[in-house]
Amino acid sequence: MLRQSLASGHKRPMLQAPTGFGKTLTAAAVIQMALDKGNRVCFTVPAISLIDQTLDEFRAEGITDIGVIQADHPAVDWMARVQIASVQTLARRALPDTDMVLVDEAHQAFKVIFNWMADRPKLPFVGLSATPWTKGLGKHYDDLIIAATTRDLIARGFLSPFRAFAPSHPDLSGVGTVAGDYDEGQAAEAMDKPQLTADIVTTWLKSGENRPTLCFAVNRAHARSLEDEFRAAGVTTAYIDANTERDDRTKIGRAFATGLVKVVVNVGVLTTGIDWDVRCIILARPTKSEILYTQIIGRGLRTADGKEDCIILDHSDTTQTLGYVTDIKHEKLDAGRMAKGRKAEPKVRAVKLPKECTSCTYLKPAGVHVCPECGFAPARREDVATVDGELFQVQGGKTKDDRATKQRFWSGLLWYCDERGYSEGWASHKFKERFGMWPRSLRAVPATPDVHCRNYVRASQIRYAKGRGKEQKTGGAPDAA
């Protein structure tokens, strides 16, 4: 797709792919193709701390003709055809002579990159980002290539499913907005309250399943309060912010990987550039930014051995405000303010927001009545007047349960049959229970269940267990009602 974009005349394509897709691997393939043609490449990263990680990843892919643009770095080599540089370094020195520029985390919109683009209009720039939704980005990049979405990769088993809960609800009514997001100082004041801090720790002890966890705080003071509260509860906890030395961050990462540290509280620095095995996210930092929210949740969506899903403990109401990360999508780059006289494009219908289960605080998809997590079904209203009528099929549109949805669900059920020794009859009846039809026309190809299949099976098991418990108590079969 990228080669087609460049061949069609685009000079500034933006490649969008979620966390875990393999953007560095893709970049390595692009670099190798450029080298095969005798071209030079500059790869930019958003922080100096990512230089060594990128260098190691490229070398692992067989790219060895690499230099680093950074004072006193042992890999400095101006003759190398591939140069890795941080945007901070580029802003302080002469720009390298190159035939192509790859910009990692391009949504961060650094001025030095945009100035470079303006000075070299014929030089190809390729942006890489999981969230290229920054306002005005379309003024600089001329084509959006969506390689995959988070929903795609979860459904195909390349990213982890997740379960989101809303254990508490902060009062953000008095928090103002600065540059499109909550005012940091006011948000910290709203979140850094003893009762809410204690609730975050208590909820993790109850529902976090002792999983390796990243906790995202508003600012340093808030993060320190959370760190102290976790430690007071006997939970091994570490703290990272922008001032944490690289060696210290590496040590914390190793301790996290081995289980010596269970919770890492951080302030906005673990949103990119890490591939830790994270199985729980505590969102204690409210945000209006789809980009920040998606980057944060993305830290917990990488797959790992023995990992069935990621738990999201959202104490900030962000999920209920912005929706699931799997529902956030943009088909075009934002071009910024419109020219005078230009007509605005029609607004896209807002995402249907999840609803909180009043029994277990699980955030259910919009329109789902029975909670997939605990099986609770709130009583429906009985004071609604009804009249007789006749149902008929609406022509011309697809329902949300289209063939692809049914195939994913059926393949997920077959996966359970293979993994747990269930019969195919079990899968067929579960499918009919869900869709009201048999899966006769679908392919019998097992695949890792997506989040909807997993939640449905889990809810069925909960209902069955509750029914068995009721039967044992009464000495008879459970009430069919």
N, C-alpha and C positions, 0 to 999 in steps of 0.2 A: 504493500500500500504506500509506503514511504517512497519507494523508487518510482512508482507511478505518479505520485504527486510531484516529485522533482522533475520527472520527464515531461510532465504536462506544462511546465513553466513556473511552478511555484518555487520561490526562493527561501521562504520562511515557514515551512510546515511545522505544526505542533503535533507531537505524538502523545496521545492520552492513553494511559494504561494504569490499572490499579496497583496498589501495593502488592508485592508478591508476584506480579506478572513476569518480571525479569527485564526491567528497563536497562539495567547495566549490561546484561547479556546481549540484548538487542543492540545497544550502543556499540558493544565490542564487534558485533557482526557488521555494523555499518562502517566502523573504523577499518576493519580488515578489508572491506570492499574498496574503500578509499585508498588504502595502502597498495592494494593490488593494481590500482590505476596510476600509482606514482604520486598520489596526492598527500598533502600534510593535513593534520587534523588537530584542532584544539578542543579539549573537553573541559568545560567549566563546572565547578561545584559551588554550592552556596556558602560553604564554610571551610576554613583551613583544616578543621578537624576531620574532614572527609577525604582529604588528599590521599593519605596512606591507604585507607580502605579501598578507594577507587583504584589506586595503583596495584594493590594486591589482586583485586578482582580481574583487572585487565590482563595481568601477567598469568593468572590462572587460565585465561582463555587463549593463551599462546601469543599475546601481543607483548613483545619485549622491547621494541624500539621506542621507548617512552622516556620523556624528560619531565621534570616538575619545575614549574615557575614559582619558586619560593626561596627566599634568601636562606642560605646555609642548609638547605635540604640536601641530603646525600645523593639524591637522584637527579639533581640539576644537570641537564644536558641540552644545550641549545641546538645541537646538531640532530637530535632525535626528531623523527617525523611526527610523533604524537606528543603533544604537550598537555599536561594536566595543570590547571590553575584554579585558584579560588577567585571569586569575583572581588574580594577585598584586595587581593594582590594585584589584580588587573587594574583596579582603580588607581593604583599608586605608581604604575610604571608603563613603559611603552608597550603597546599591544603586539602580540607575536604576528609574524608573517605566516599565514596559513591559507589553505584552500577550502576549509570547511570548519564550522564551529558547531559543537554539540553543547546545548545548555541544559544541564540537569536541574530539576526543580524549577523549571522556567516560569511557573506561576508567581514566583517571588518578585519578578519584575524589577531587576536591578538596573539602575540608570546607566551604569557603565556598559551594559550589554546593548541597551537601546541606542546609546551614543555610537557605539561600534557599528551597529546596523546602519545608522544614518550616514556614517562616514564611508561605509563600504557597501553600497546598494547592490552590487553584483555578487557579493560573497554569500554563499548559502549558510543559513543558520537553521538548525533543527532543534526545536524545543522538546524537552521530555518532562512529563508531569502526570501525576495521578489526578490532579485537580486544576486544570487550566481554565479557571473560571474568574480570574482577576479582571476587574473592570478595566476596559481599555486595552486588553491584551491583543485584541483583534486589529489594533492600529499598527502593530509591529509584526505579527505573524499572519500569514495569508491563507492558511489551510488547516483545518482541524481533522486529524486522523484518529478515530476512536478504535483502538486495537481490540479492546474488550472492556466490559463493565464489571463492577464488583459482583453484581448479580450473576453475570455469565460465569465468572470464575468460581463462585460458591456452588452454583448448580453443577459444574463440571468437576468439582472436587479439588480444584487448585487453591481455593481459599477456604477457610473454616467458616461453617455456619456460626450464628451467634444468637444468644438470648438476652434481651434487654429488660431491665427492671427499673422502676422509678420508686425507690424506697422512701425518698423524702422530697419536699418541695420548698425551695427557698423563696423568700419574699424579695423579688427583684423589682418591685413596683417603683421604688425610688432610685433605681440605678439608671444613670443617663447613658447616652451613646456618644462615642468618640471614634471618628474614622470608620463608622459602620459596625462597630462592635461595642460591647458593654464597657463603660468606663472602668479601667482596671482597679483604681483605688476604691470606688464605690462598690464594685463587684466583690472585692476582697472583704470589705466591711460587711457585706450581706452574707457572705459564705463563711467567714471566720468567726463563727459564734460557737461557744462551748457545746451547746445542745446539738447543733448540726455536725460539728466535728466528731463528737462522741457517737452520733448516730451512724456516721460513715464507717467508723471502726467496728461498731457493734454489728452493722449490717454485713460487713465483710466477714467477720467471725462466724456469722450465722449462715450466710449465703455464698461467700466467696470460695468455699470448698478447699480452702488452704492452697489455692492455685497461685502460681507466679503472677504477680500483679503489678501493673503500672498505674499510679495514681497521679492525675493531672490537677494541679492546684492553680490558683489565680496569680499569686505573687510569692515572694520569698517568705514573708511573715506567715502567710496562710499555709505554705508548704511545711514550714517548721512546726506549726501547731499540729498539723496532721502527723508529721513524723513523731513528735513527742507523744501524741495520743496512741499511735500504733505501738510504740515501744513500751508505753505504760501498760498496754494490754498483753505484753510478752511476745509481740510479733517482731521478728528480725526485720529491720527497716533501714533503707539507705536513702540518701538525699542527693539530687543532682540539679544544678542550675547552670547558667551560661558561664559562670566563673569556676566551675569544677574542672580541675586539671585533667588533661587527657589520660594520664597514667591512672589517676584515681577513678575516672569513668571506666577505664578498662578493667580495673580490679573489681568494681561494683558489678560490671557485666558478667565477669567470671563467677562471682559469688551468687549472682542471680541464676546463672545457668546451672550451678551445682546445688541450688536449694538452700545455701547458707543465708541468703537474703530472700525473703518472701515478697516484700513490697518495696518498690522504688517510687518515692514521691519526687516529682520533678516540676519544674516551672518552664513549660514551653520549649524544652530542648530535645525531647525524645519523640518528636512528631515526624522526623525524617532521618534516614541514614542509619537505622538500626534494624537488625534481623533477629532479635531476641525471641525466645520461645515464651510469648506472653499469652496467658490463658484467661486473664481477667483484666478488665479496664474499669477503673473508678474515675468517673467524670465528675470532678468536684469544681470544675471551671466552666461556668456558663459561657456560651458564645452564640453570636448571631451569624458567625461566619461558616458557611457550608464547607469552605476549604479547610479551615482549622478542624472542624468537627470530623470531616471525613479522614483527614490525616491522623487524628487521634485514634479513632476507631480502627483504622487500618493497621495500627501497631498490634492489634490482637487478632488479626485475621489470617496470619500466616499459619499454614498447616504444620503439624509436628506429630511424631510417633505417639500414639495413644491419646491424641487430642480429638475429642468429638465435637467440641464447639468452644466458643469464647463467651464468657459471661460479661455483660455490660451492666455495671451498677451506676445508673445515672442519677446523681443527686442534684442536678442542675436544671432539669426540665428541658434540656436541649433536644433530646429525641422527640419529645412531645411537641416541640416547637418547629423543628426542621424535618422530622420524619426519619425513617430508617435511612442509613447511608445507601442502601440498595435502591432507594427510590429517587435519589438525587441525580439528576442528569441534565446536561445542556448539549444541544446539538450544534451550537455555533459558538465561536469566540465572541466575547463582548467587545464591541467596537467603541465603547465609551459614549460620550455625549454625541447626540445626533446633530448633523449639520442643520442649519436653519431651513425650514421648509420641507425637510424630509419626514415622511410619514412613519409613525411608530409601528412596529410589527405587532400583530395581535398577541395579547398575553396568553401564555400557556396556563392551562388550568392547574391550580395548586395541587400539590401532592396530598393525598388523603393521609391524615396523621394517625399514628397508632393510638390506641386507647388503653388506659391502665386497668388491669384486672383488680377489682376491689378486694379480692381475696388474697392474692399473693404478690401484687404490685407488678406482675409481668406485663410488658407492653405488647398488647395484642395488635395484629394487623387490623386496619380499618375494616369494619363489616363482619368481623369474626365474633360470634356470640359466645361460644363455649371456649373458655381459656385453654389453649393448647398446653400450658404448663401444669395447671392444677386440676383442670376439668370443671372448674366452677362456671356455672351459667347463671347470670343475674336474671331475676324474675322479670318477665316481660309485662308491660303495662296491660291492664285489663279494662281500662276505661276508654278504649278507643272504639267508636261506633263503626260497624262494618256493614256492607251490603253485598248481596250475591252478584257475581260477575263471571265472565268467561275469560280464561287465559288464552292468549294467542302468541305465536312466535313473532318477534320483531326481526324483519329481514334487513340484510345489508351490513350488519356489524358483527364483530367477533365478541364473544363473551370472554371474561378474564380466564375461564377454564378452557383455553383453546387446546388444540392437539398437542402442541409442544409442552404445555403445562402438564397434560395428562401423561405424556410419554415420560417426562422427568419423574413424575410421581410413581408411575408403574415401574420404571427402572430402579428407583430407590427401594420400592417394596421387594423387588427381586434380589437386590443387594442384601436385604435383611434375611431372605431365604438362604442365600449362600453363606452368610456370615454366622447365622444362628440356627441353621438347620430347620427352618420353617418350611412347610409345604407350599407349593405354588398355589394350592387352593386357598391358603391363608391370605396370600397376596391378592388373589382375585377377589375374595370377599371384602378385604379392606378397600380395594379400589372401588368396588360397587357401592360400598358404604359411603365413600367420599363423593363419588360422581353420579351414582344412580344408574350405572351401566357397567357391563362387563368389558374387559380390556381386549376384546377379540382382535381388533384391527391393529393393535400396537405391537412393536417389536419387543421380543423377549430378550432384552439386552440389559443385564444388571449394571448399575452405576451408583456411585456414592450418593446417598440421599441428600437432597437440598434441605434447607432449613424448614420448609413447609412440610415435607414428608417426615422429617425427624420429629417435628413438633406434633404432628397428627398421630404418629405411632406412639409417642410418649404419652399424649393425652389419652389414647385408647387404653394403654397399659394402666394408667392411673384410674380410669373409670372402672376397668376390670378389677383392679385391686380393691377399690372401694366397694364394688358390688360383692366381691367375695367376703369382705369383712362384714358387710351387712347380713349376708346369708348365714355366716357363722354365728352372728349375734342372735338372729331370729330363729335359726334352725330350719330355714326354708329358702326358697329361691328369692333373689332380690326382686323388688317391685318393678314391674316392667315400665311403670311411668317414670 
